[in-house]
Amino acid sequence: MFYKPEDGHGLPHNPFNALITPRPIAWISTQDADGLRNLAPYSFFNGTAYVPPQVMFATTGAKPDQDGTKDTLANIRATGVFCINVVEETMRDAMNISTTGFDRDVDEFERAGLEAAQCETIDCPRLVGAPASLECRVTEIIKIKGEFNHVVHGEVVGIHLRDDCLKDGIFDITTFRPLARLGYRDYSVVDNTFTLARPDD
């Protein structure tokens, strides 16, 4: 099969997301200028550099009560900061609740029964109990092709690691089974790993 996206795929559901898998999930916590908290997952997300550590995520939609965007991007524009929380398997139902398009004045932490704490280096909430949380300052927001599409880049200025996830000095993802996004409404967990030495190691 071959198709041009501009012509359509002819399938019951768009296969594009299923081609780029698994994708890590950034459970992004923000707050607006008045301190109202927001928590939402984004799977167009990754790290972009080691030194200094940097990340990116993309937002591709809009809400009626925001001006051509979603709460997360609106809050980041207002404050210049955000926190990325790593999602573990046991948090999947709470994460799913936070995908709901609530009104901008709804606190997803409260709706999902989650506890928030203040970040150390930025004025932003983080998720208590997350395996890891990355405190980020925006470096740039790029408008990309498409009506509501934006890419947000940030520098990681503080990192929280949950103690039980550290084994012999290694952040061991098998201790919490990170949740990954697949295509459609499908997810997976990482529950095993293997090591490959590079030829030039």
Buried (B, 14 or more C-beta within 10 A) or exposed (E): EEEEEEEEEEEEEEEEBEEEBBBBBBBBBBBBEEEBBBBBBBBBBEEEEEEEBBBBBBBBEBBEEBEEBBBBBBBBBEBBBBBBBBBBBEBBEBBBBBEEEBEBEBBBBEBBEBEBEEBEBBEBBBBBBBBBBBBBBBBEBEEEEEEBBBBBBBBBBBBBEBEEBEEEEEBBBEBBBBBBBBBEEEBBBBEEEEEEEEEEE
